[in-house]
Amino acid sequence: MAGRVGDSSPAPSGHHSSQASRTHAVRGSSVPDPPGPHAAAAMDPPPRWRLIPLLLLLLLSSSSPAARAWKKDEFRSCNQTPFCKRARTRGPHSLDAPLSLDAGSLFVSPDGSLTAVLSHPSRLRPLLLRLSALPPHVLRLQIDEDYSANTPPHRRFQVPDVLLPDVEARTLHLSEPKTAGGVSTLALSSDVDVVVKHDPFELTVRRASSGDSVLSFNSHGLFDFEPLQESKPEGETWEEHFRSHTDKRPRGPQSITFDVSFHGADFVYGLPEHGSTSLSLLPTRGPGVEESEPYRLFNLDVFEYLHDSPFGLYGSIPFMIAHGDSASSGFFWLNAAEMQIDVLAPGWDGAASTENGRIDTLWMAEAGVVDAFFFVGSEPKDVIKQYISVTGTPLMPQQFAVAYHQCRWNYRDEEDVAGVDSGFDEHDIPYDVLWLDIEHTDGKRYFTWDHSAFPNPEEMQRKIADKGRKMVTIVDPHIKRDSSFHLHEEATSKGYYVKDASGKDFDGWCWPGASSYPDMLNPEIREWWADKFSYENYKGSTPTLYIWNDMNEPSVFNGPEVTMPRDAIHYGDVEHRELHNAYGYYFHMATEDGLLKRGERKDRPFVLSRAFFAGSQRYGAVWTGDNSADWDHLKSSIPMVLTLGLTGMSFSGADIGGFFGNPEPDLLVRWYQVGAFYPFFRGHAHHDTKRREPWLFGERRTALIREAIHMRYSLLPYYYTLFREASLTGVPIMRPLWLEFPDDKETYNNGEAFMVGPSLLAQGIYEEGQKSVSVYLPGKELWYDLRNGSPYKGGVSHKLEVTEDSIPSFQRAGTIMPRKDRFRRSSTQMVNDPYTLVIALNSSSAAEGELYVDDGKSYGFEQGAFIHRHFVFADNKLTSTNIAPDNLGNKKFSTDCVIERVIILGLSSAAKKAIVEPGNQEVGIEMGPISLRRGSSSVAPTVRKPNVRVVDDWIIRIA
């Protein structure tokens, strides 16, 4: 298929954006495809009106890259979005007769929640308020219209299947509120109160002991809830226009606006996804802020996105976390409609003075209801755990998924696949997964193969699997409208497509040309979709084939803002505007369930998704989309991945090298050195770029990339242990410094350095030709250079010389990291290899760490089939103890793996021997290298070959 593009690069595929998508639709994807027998023969020619913008884009594509880059005027600004524009024009307490709470309606329901009526003289229907509590400090606020007396033709949409199913069952029983002077107070927990002011309505969460406010709702009187109307009032216009598109809005305006204040906060974070070089969310309005857009949450297929912009990208998580030296808190609004959020600078309200340490925010949504959660924590990890307690813990991945992935749009054919696979072996570079993009299919029909390029897909996968490796193929939501395509015919006959406003199957334009989209809101359709991944239905698939969901925002090339029209209709008569941000979530859910069913729920699935929503962490991994091969995008990848981790999406990463463009070789090397620390580690490139397999840039750069990948493989035991922690608590793998050092203000807005778990700190090199870099190492203890063991003082910044062979990376004193140092072709082939423990002693000559091991693929760990060890070094002895609970089930897991080396940083070099107990075995201590990279010096005392089994209890005593 290489001939389609006109060069030697592999040909086109998916996950590509607006202009680029439509451009390549002309160049070989969407319009009838000249080169081969599978070239969309059954597809009708596109109507002339569709070809005009496509041809214009083709002309643009031949000009300079800047001419083709993403333009913000392709997407709606706040001023072009009436609900946002209206909300932004209102000042504090400027609404006429604001909503008030009817004190006589306060009632503790049998389910333990508190209900009340919010009224306003001009409202057709009052609002119903419900407050409920979840342990330990979670307040849930729900507000919807009261439909009992006057029911409109349509009710507001409440997002299903995102919250964990036991949330209601875990709801605590609230006590009767104490009411006095127009204020009601109730206990959220033993140390947190909720104060509800009646008129005007206001809600505050505060510390019971001190009375200090933590979070407040509507303290600036900006709460507005546009009522549903039964018919359009005479003379009122509901239509909205953007560029050539008209949204008739047949159900009228229904937006919701309110303000939320975070007290005791120095910074706020969250709200993925947008490009940013700042870890914290910067103010978007107020004194000292130039004209700026709110942070937009609206899932979009964005071509070559800006590296620093509040505009929305591929996913949306309406969760914000605040942190300061006196408090940590969070706010989550379960709403899948378009959302815009302002972070307001101090003095935005014209007040002469502002409460110290308070950050005000304004939340605006086009539709939906208020279903909001307030989280209170003593430290930020508490807040993340509380958010995870309602949206679910991340999926525990298979071991292979944590290793290196190789992808390109597109590997051309089976010969190309075999050549890339063997190239890794020839150059001694491990990898675990090889990916195929849309060109592997028969004319963009998913679940099929181009039989001229991939005539023997099962044999191809078997050859890859023989080396312990896996493959991934892409499956997007757009289904080719082709009467000869069985999937389309079945979806049509069953009525499984999203409908347009007239009730017909929605017909949009995507990679196959005319396409329709399964209505994934419907559980029956999700079940149907899941069945398509069986070996019987997905011919040519095998147990070692996994899935990539792209374009699932959903991307519609000829739609408004390259997405589905807002007035399209889903299951239950729900407008697309009400669930847009969750469409990709439901698609991801159905695909993950398909792999579960395929493996009889014994094989952990791997599904990568571009679009995401709150709760997507339960179904797999995500990545930051179509980035560019430039230094700015490398730098912005760090705060983007950190933000995803803070909001639940711990399994995430950015395309190594940048998807668009050709990275300079030095940029590519630096990206591998940073990307080797991402939780999701994948190299990927656009089909118009030059081939960039790791060995194509000269012997020296090949060696540097090899070393970065080898480093990741040596750390796989540490990463896998961190993934286990994330699957239990939601605490991310890759962390901002302040998550580990919440009292250190120097860390609060550091988006260039990051932690991997509690033990490892790294900082990328983000500038071309950089000679030195300043690295802040937090805390009071030492940090040890990851490559040579050199100690560095904590609590200060260090100016370090930049070398080409690595980026600054350090192990924290007081930690123990497990490694596997033997280099293999894949992680599967490392299973029986011995471990190395690297102990970094603190000022008390102590350290601790953990190791988690299971079979790397099944769900046996849920019944106790795993090993979880706690290592402690104190009083000159290293102790290994079991910390696995004994009440999970009767399954067991064992291994003969042993500890091969124990490296002790900070130990006196005078130590010469160690005693292993039980057995009283004496082993030697020698000076050895901290890593096995070539040329490494012997710098650290090393206990060689103690050969204790990781499954056993034992002690190694330094004599």
N, C-alpha and C positions, 0 to 999 in steps of 0.2 A: 504493500500500500504506500510505499514511500513516494511513488510518482505523483501523488495528489498534491504534495506541497511544492514539488519542483526542486528539492534538494535531497541530500542523503539522510536527512533527519527522519525519524519515525513520524508517521502521519497523525492526523488530528484525534482529539478525544474530548472528555467532559470536564466539568468544574471550572469553566472559564466564563468570562463575564460579559456584561452588556455589549459594548462596542465590539470587543474581541469576539464574543460569541456570535454576534450577527455577521461580523466580517467573515469569520471562518465558515459560517453557514453558507456563504456564497462560494468560498474558496474550496469547499470540498466536503461539507457536512450536511447542510440542510437542503440545498437545492439538488436536483437530480445529479447523481454522482457519476461522471463519465468513465472513470478508469476500470471498473470491474463489473462482473456479472451480477453482483449483489447491490448495485448502485441505485437503490430506491426506485426500481422499475414500476412498482405498484403505486407510487405517490403521484398525485395530480400536481401539475405545475402550480407554483404559488401564484395567487392573484397579483395583478399588476401593482396594486397599492402596497403589497408587501415587498415587492422587488425594489421599489424606489428607494426606501431607506437603506435596504441592504446594499444596493449598488453605490449609494453615496458613501456608506461605510467602507466599502471596498476601496473606493478612491482614497478615503482617509488613511486606510491601512498601508497605502504605498508611500505615504509621506513620512515625515520624521516621527520618531517615537513620541515626541511631545505633542504632536498633533493628534495622536491616537490615545493619549493618556486620558484617564478618567476626568471628567469635567463635573464640577459640583452642580452646574445648572441642568444636568440630566436628571437630577433628583430634587424633590421638593424641599424647599427651605421652610422654616417656621412661618415666615410671612406669606408663603404660598399654601399654607395648611391652616384653614380657617379656625379650627379648634385651638391650635397652638397660638395663633395670632391673637385671638380673643383673650385667651388666658393670660398672655404676657402683657396685655395692656392694663390689666386690673392692678390696682395698688392695694396695700394691706387694708383690710377692713373696709373695702370700698363697695362691697355688694349691698344692695338695698335689702334691708330686713333679713339678715343672715339666718341660717337655720338654727333652730333651738330644740333642745331636748325636752320632751314632756315628762316632767318628774313623776307624774301620776302613772305613767306607762311602764316605769321600771319594774322588771319582773325577773326573778330567777326561775328559769324553765326547769322542767323535770330532768333534762339532760345535763344540768349544771351550768348552763350558759346564762348570761344576763341579756335580756332584750329590752328595747325601748323604742319609742317613736320619735323621729326627727320631723319637724313640721316647718312649713313656711307658708305665709298667707297666700302666695301666688301659685302654689303648686297644686296641680290637679290631684296628685296622689302623694301622701306622705311617704317618708322613707322609713324602713325598718332597720334598726341597728341591732347587731348581736355581738357580744363580747364573750370570748371563751379563753381558757388558759390551758397551756401544755407545759409539762415539767421540762426544765426546772424554772425558767423565767421567760416563757414565750407567751405573748398576748396576741390573740387573733381578733381582728376587727372586720366585721362583714356589714356592708350597707347595700341595700337594694330597694327598689321601689315596692310599695305595698300594693299588691295586685288584687286584694280581697274585695275592694269596693268598686274598682274601675279597672277592668282588664283590657290592655291594648291588644292589637292583633298579634304582636310579637312580644316575647319576653326577652330580657337581657341575657346574654350568654355568660354562663359560668364555666370556666375551663375544667373539663373532667380529666381524670386519669393522670394528673401531675402530682398531686399530693399522695403520700403513701396511704394505702387503704385503711390503715389503723389509726389515722389521725383523730377521727371522731371518737374512736374507742379510748384513746389516751387522754381525751379532754378531761380536765379536772373539774370538780364541782365547786363553783364559786360560792362564797358566803354572801349573805344579804349585804348590800352596800349601806354604808353609813352616810346619810344625807343631811346636810345643814347648810343654810345660806346659799342655796342654789348650786351646791357642789356635792357630788356623790363620790365616796372613796371606797375602794374595795381592795382586798389583798390579792395580789397575783401570786405571791409566794411569801415565805417567812420574812424576806428582806426586801421585797419589791412591791410597791403599791401602784394602783392605777387611780388617777384623779380625773373625774369627768365633770367639767363645767357645763351647766345647762344652757345658759343664754348669754352670749352666743355659745354654741356647742364647741367644746375644746376638750381634748384628751391628752393627759400627760402621764408618762411612766416615770416613776421616781424611786430613789433609794428610800426605804422605809425608815432607816435609822437616822439618816442625815437630812432627809427631805430634799436632797439634790435631784434635780430633773435629769433624766437620761435621754428620753425621747418625747417629743410632743407633736400632736397632730392638730392642725388648724389653729395654731396659736397666732397666726397672722390673718385669720379670717378669709382665707382664699378658697375654702371648700365650695365647690359648685358642681351640681349634679343635674345635667340637662335632662328633663323628663321626656320619656317616650310620648309621642303624640299619635293619636288615632288617625289623623288625616292632616294634610298640609294646610295650614292657615292661608286664607286668601291673601294674595300679594306677597307671600313669603317664598323665597327661592332656596331650594335645597341643593340644587346642582352645584358641583365644584368642577373646575377645569384646571388641567395642568398640561401644558404643551398641546398636543393634538388629542388628548384623551378627556372624556367627560365622565364624571362619576355622578349619576343621577341621584344617588343617596335616597332611595325610595322610602326609607324608614326615618329620614330626617336626622337632625343633629342629636347626639346622645353622649356627648363627651363628659368626662369627669376630671376635675382639677382639685388638688389640695396641696397644702404645704406641710412638710415634715421638717422638724428641727432636731439636730443631733447636738446634745449638750455635752460639754467637757471633751470636745473633739478638736484635734489639731488638723486632721485631714479626713477626707472620705475617699473611698475606693469602690471599684466594682463597675456595674452596668456594661458588661461586654455586649456587643462587640464594636469597637471602634479603633482606628489606628491612633497610637499615641506614643510619644517619647516620655511622657510623664506617668509615673505609677499612680499618683493621686489624681483625683478628678479636679481639674482646675476650675475656678469660677467662670461662669458663662454670662453673668450679668452683674451690674453694680459698679460702684466707684473703682476707677482704675482698670476696668475691663473694657477693651475695645469691642466694637460690635461683634457679637459671636452668636453662634447657633447653640441651642440646647443640645444635650446628648440625646441622640435619636436612637430609639429601639424599634427597628423595622427591618426585618430580614430581607436583604437585597443581594442580588448577584452583581457585585461591583467589580468592574474591570480596572486592574492596575490601581488599586485604591491609594489614597494619600496616606503617607506614613504618620501624619499627625493631624487628626481631624475628628470633630465630634459626630460626623455623619455616621449613620448606621451601616453595618456590614452584614455578614451572613447569619449571625445569630443574635439572640436577645435574651438576656437574663435580668429582669427588673429587681435586682438585689443590690443594695448598697450597704457597705460596712464602714463604720466610723471608728477612729482610734485616736486616743490622746493619752497623756500620761496619767489621767485620772479615770478614764472610762473607755470601754469598748461596747459598741452597740451595732445593731443592724436593722434594716427595714426591707421587706420583700412584699411586692404587690403581685399577686397572682392574676395576671391580666394579659391576654395574648393579642390584644389590639395594638395598633401603632401607639407608641408612647414617646413623649418628649420630656426630658428632665433638666431643669435649670439648677445649677449650683450657684448660690447667691453670695456675692462678696459682702463683707461686713459694711454696713451702712446702706445697703440696697434699698431699705425701706425708709430712708431719710431720717432715721433716728440719730440723735446727737451722740449717743453712746450705745454700744452693743455689749451684751453679756459676753464676758471673756470666755473663749473656747466654745462658742456655739456656731454651728454651720447650718444655715437655712437652705432648704431645697424646695423646689416647686415641681410637682409631678402632674403630668397632663396625659390623658389617654383619650383616644377617639371614641371608644365604646366600652362595653363590659360593665362590671360591678366593682365595688370595693371589696376585695378579699385580701386583707393585708396582715402581715405578721411583724411584730416588734420583738427584737431579740436583745437581751441584756446579758453581758458577760463581764466577768472580772478581768479577762484577758481576751485577745482576739480569737484564739483557738476555740474558746467557749462559744462565741457567736457563730463561727463556721459550723461547729458541731450542732448547734441548735437549728440552723438553716437546713443542714443535712437531715436532721431528725424529722423534718416535714417533707422534704423533696427526695430523700433517698440517698444511700451511700453509692459511691462509684462501683461499677462492675469490676470484679477481680479479673484481670486479663490472664490469658495464657502466657507462659514464659516467653515464647517466641515473639509475641507482640511488643515486648519491652526492648527487644534488640533492634538492629538496624534494618530499615526498609529501603528498597531501591525502586523508583518509579519514574516513568516518563510518559508524556503524551506523544507518541505511543511506541511501545516496542512492536516492530512491524509484523513479525511472524515467528513461527517456531524456531527458525534458524537464528533470528535475532535474540530471542529469549535464551537459547542455548549458548550463544556467544557471550552474552552479558554474564550469564551464570558462570561459565568457565573462566571469564576474565577476572572475577573475584578470586577464584582459586589460584590462577596463575600469578596474581599479584599479592597473594597472602593477605587478602582483606576479607574478614568475615561479613556475612550478611544473612538474614533470615527470611526475608519476604521479597518476592518480585511481583510487581503490579502491572496490570493491563488496563488501559483506558478504553474509551468507547470504540476505537477502531478494531478491537478484537471481535466485535459483534457482526452479525449479518445485517448490514444496512441500518445500524442504530436500533435494532430490535433487541432489547435486553433479554437475557437468558438464552441467547443464541451465540453461535460462533461463525466467523467468516471462514468457511471451510476451504477457501483457497489459501489463506494465510495460516490458519490453525486447523488443519485437517484431522489432527490426532490430539485433541486437548487433554484427554485422560493420560495418554502416554507422556505428554509434555509435563504434566503435573507430577506423574510418578517419578520421572527422572529428577525433577527438582526435589521431590520428597525423599528420594534415596540418599540425599546429602543432609537430611534433617531440615529441609527448607519448605516454605509454604508459598502459595500464590494468592493474589487478590484480584478480583475482577470488579468492574464498576457496574452498578445497577442504579439508574436514575428514575425519577418518578414519571417522566413524560413517556407515554406509550404511543408508538407510531400508529397513526390512523391509516391502517392498511387492511383491507378486507381479507387479505391472505394471511394475516398475522393472527394466530390463534388467540394470543393474549388480548389483543384489541377486540376481536370478535366476542370473546367470552365476557370481557368487561362491559361491552356494549349491550349484549343480550341480557345481562344480569342487572343493568342499570347502575354500575359501580363507579361511574365517573362523576366528578364535580360538575354541577350544572351552571350554565350561564344564567343571566338575570331573566331570560325568557323561559327557562326550564329545559332547554336542550343541553346535550352534552357539551361542556365547554371545549372549544377548539382553539388551541393556542399554537405558538410556533416555537419549536426548540430544535435540538440537534437532528431529529429525524424528519423535520419539516412539520407538517400538520400533526398535532399531538393532543392527546387528552390525558387527564390526571386522575388517578384513583382517589376516591374520597376517603382519606385515611382517618377522618374523624369517626367513621362508622366502624364499630368493633367487628362486624361481620366481614367487612372488606379487608380489614387488617388481617383477619384470620385467613381469608382467601389468598391474600398476598403472601403470607407466611408459607402457605402450602407450595408456592411456586419454587421454593428453594430445595425441595426434595430432589433426590437424585433422579427420580422418575420424571419430574417436570423440568428440572434444569439439566438437560442432557449435556454430557461432557464435564459435569462437575464431579468433584471427588471430596473425600473427607479433609483434604489439606487445602481446599479452596475457601477463601473468606471474601468478604464483601466491602465495597466502598459505595456509599451513597453520596452523590453529588447533585448539584442543581436543585436541591430540595427546599429552596426558600419559600415557594417554588419559583424557579426562573422561567419566565415566558418572554421570549425575545421581542414580540410585538405587543406586549402588555404595557400598561402604565408603569414607569420606573422599572421596566424589565421584570415585572411580576404579574401575578394573577389579578384581574380587576377586582376591586373591593366588593362589587355587588354580585359576584358569583355566589352560588348557593351550595351549602353542604348539608350533610345529614342533620335532621332535626330542624330544617329551615333556618340554619345559621348562615349569616352572611360571611363571606371570606374576610371582610374587614375585622370581624370579631375574633377570628382565630388565626389570622395570618402568621403571626410569629410562632405558632405551635404546629404548623403544617409539617415542617421538617422533623419535628419531635415525634409526631405520630408515624411518619414514614420510617424513621430510625427505629422506633419501637417495633413496628411490624417486621422489619428486616431482621432485627436481632432475634425476634421470636421465631422467624423462619429458620435461622441457623440452629436455634435450640431444638426445634422440632426435628430438623434434619438429623441431628445427633442424638435423638431420643432423650434430650435434656441431660446428657452425660458430658457433652463436649462444650467447654466454655466458648461462646462465640467471639468473633472479632468483627466489628463493623465500624468503619470510619464514616463520619457524617460531616458535611460542611455546615448545614443549618443546624441550629440547636435552640433549646429553650430550657427554662428551669426544669430540672429532673432528667435532662439528657444524659447526665453522668451514669444513670442506671443502665444505659444501653451501649456504651462504647466510647470511642475516642473522637476527637475533633481536631481540626487544624485551622490555621489563621487565614486560609484561602489564598487568593491569587496575588501574592506579594511580588516584589520586584527585586532584581539583582542589583541592589545598590546598598551603600553603607547605612543610609538612613533606615531602610527596612530591616537590616540586621539589628540595628540598635532598638527599633521600636518593637521587635519581636519579644524582647524581654518583658517589658511591662504588659504586653498583650497576653503572653502565656501566664505570667504571674496573676493577672486579673482573672483569667479563666480559672486558675486554680483556687483563687479566693472565693469564687462563686460556684464551686462544686465540680467544675470540669478539670479534674486533676490530670487526666490523660489527654494531653494536648501538646502541640508543637507547631513550628512554622516550617515551610518548605526550605530545605537546606539549599543555599545558593540563590534563592529567589526564583519564583515560577517564571516570570517574564524577564526577558533580556539575557545577556551573556555576562556572567560575573567575571570580573578580572580574576586571574588565578589566585592572587593574594586574598581577595575578598572571599573566594570559595573556601580557601584553607581556613580563614578566620571563622567562617560560618560553620564549618565542620567542627572546629574546636569549641564553639559555643553550643552548637546543636547537639553535640554528644552529651550534653547535660539536659536537653529537653526531655520531658517524660515520653513524648512520642517523637521518634528519631527517624526522619524520612528525607531522602534526597529526591527532588522532583523538579521537572522542567517542562516548559511549553514546547510544542513540536517545532516551532519556528526557531528555537534556539539551537546552538551547536551542541553536539553530544558532549555530555559532561560526566561520564562514568569516572570514578575517582582516580583512574590510572592514566588519564588523557592529558595531564598537565605537566609532564616532565617528571623525571625520577625523584627529584628532591621534593616536589609538592605531593607526589604520590606517597612518599614516605611520611610526610606530615599528616596527610589525611588518614593514612593507614594507622598511624599512631593514635589519632583522635578516636577512631573507631575501635581500635584495640583497647583504649582506655575505657570506653563505654562497656565493652564486653567484660573487662576485668571487674567492673563495678556492678554487674548484673545481680549478684546476690544482695548487694545493698539496695539497689533499685527495687528488686522484687519484694524485699522486706518492707520498703516504704509503700509499695502498692498495696500490700496487705494492710498496713496501717490506714491508708486512705479508704480501703474497702470497709473498714470498721468504723472510722470516725469522720471521714471526709476531709481531714487535714491533708493539704496537697503535698505532692512530691516535691515540686519546685516552689519555693516559698520566698516572699519578701523578707528582707533582713528583720523587719520589725515583728514578724510573726514569731521569731525565735528570741528577739530582744525587744520586747514590748515597752520597756522603760527607757530605751536609748533613742532620744529624739533625732540623733544624727542619722538614724536609719529610716525615718518615717517617709521620706520621699525619694529614697535611693532606688531608682529603676534601672541602674546599670549593673549592679552586683546582685546576687541572689544566693539563697541557700538551696541545697538539695538535701532534704531531710534536716535533721538537727546537727549533722556532723560536717557538712562540706559546704564551703563558700567558693563561688567563682565570679569572675568579672570578665566580660568580653573585651576585645579590642575592636572598637567601632569606627576607627578613622584610618584612612589609607596612609601608610608610611609613618604611623605613630611610633615615636621613639621611647616614650615613657608614659606611665599611667599612674594616677593616684588611686589607691585602693584603701577604703576605710574598713578596718577589721574591728567589729564591735565586741563589747564585753571586756572583762578584766583579765581574762586568761590568754595564754599564748595561742597562736595559730601556726601550724606547721605546713610548709610548702608541700603540695601534693606530689611533686616530682622529685625533690631532693631532701625533704625533711627539715629544711632550714626553719628555725623558729622566728616568729614575728610577734611583737607586742600587740595586745588587744587594746581597744579604746582610742586608737589613733589612726591617722591616715598615713600610708606609706607610699612614697614615690618610688616606683619600681621601673627598672629598665625593661623595655619590651623586647622579647625574643621571638623568633619566628616559630619555635618548636612547640609552644603552648601558650595558653592564656593564664593569667594569674588564678590559681586555685589552691585552696588551703583546707586542711583538716583541723577541726576545732579541738583544742585541748580538753580532755575529759571524755573523749568519745572513742569507740571501737568500731571500725568498719570492716565488714567481711568482703573478701574479693575471691575471684578465681583468675589465676594469672597465666594459665596455659592457653595458647591461642589455637582455636579450632575453626572449622569452616562455618559453624553455626552454633547457636546456643544449645540446640538439641544435643550436639556432640560433646558438650561440656558437662552433661548431667553428672557423670561419675568422677569428674575431676576433683582433686583436693582443694581445700580452701586455704587462703592466707588471711590472718587477722592482723590489722594494722591498729595498734594501740597508741593513742596520743595522750600522754600523761598531762594532767593539770598541775597546779601549784601544790596540791595535796598528794601528788604522785598516785592519782586515782583516775579511773576511766570506766565507762560502761557502754554497752551497745547490744544490739539484738541481731538475730538471724532467723528468718522464716523460710522454711522449705516445704514444698509439697510436690505432687507429681507433675505440676506445671501445666495441666491441661483439663482435668476433670473437676467435678464438684465434690469429690471425696472429702475435701477439706471441711465441708459443711457438716460432716459426720465425724470430724476429729482426725481425719487422715492427713496430718501435717506434723512438722517439727517446728517448735518455736523456742529458741534458746536465748537466755539472758547471760551476757558475759560481763563480769565485773573484775576489774583489776584494782586491788587495794592491799596494803600491807605486803607488798612484793609478791603477791600471788594472783594468778588469773583463775577465776572460777566460772564454770559453765553449769547453769541450772535450767531446768525445764519450766517454762511459764505458760505452756499450753493448758487451757482449762480441761478438766477431765469429765465434763458433763455434756459434751457435744454429740456423742454417739460412740458406737463400738468399732468404727473403722480405724485402722492404724496405717501409718506410713513409716517406712524405715529406709535407710540408705547406709551403704558402707563407706560413704565419703568421710575423709579424715581431714584434720588440720595439718597442713604441710609446713607452714611457716607462721611464726608469731613475731611480727616486727614491733618493737617498743620504742617509740619516739619519746625522748626525754629521760630515758633510763641511763644510768651511769654506764659508761663503756667498760667499767671494771668487772661487771658481771660476766662470768665465764661458763656457768652451767645452771641447769634447771632440773627440778625433780618433778616427775609426772606421777600423780596419784589418781586412782589406786595403782598399785604395782611398784611404787617406789623406783621408777625407772629414771636413770640419769641421762640427760641429753645435753648437748653442747650449745653454748651461745657464742655466736660469731658476729663480727661486724658485716653487714650485708647491705645491698641496695634497697631503697624504698620501693623502687619499681624495676621491672625487667626490661625497660627500654635500653637500647644499645648505648654503651658508654656511661651507664649509670655508675656512680661511685658507691663504695661501701660506706655508708654513713650511719647506720642504725643497728643497735644490738638486735640480733635475730635468733630466736629459738628455732633450730632447724630439726625438722622431722620429729616432732613430738608424737605424731600419728595417732592422736586421740580422735575418736569418732564423734561427729557432730551430734549424733543422736544420744550420746551418753552424758552422764554427770562426771565431771573430772576437775582436777585442780593441777595447775602448773605453777610450781613454787620456784621463784628465783632464789638460788642458793647464795 
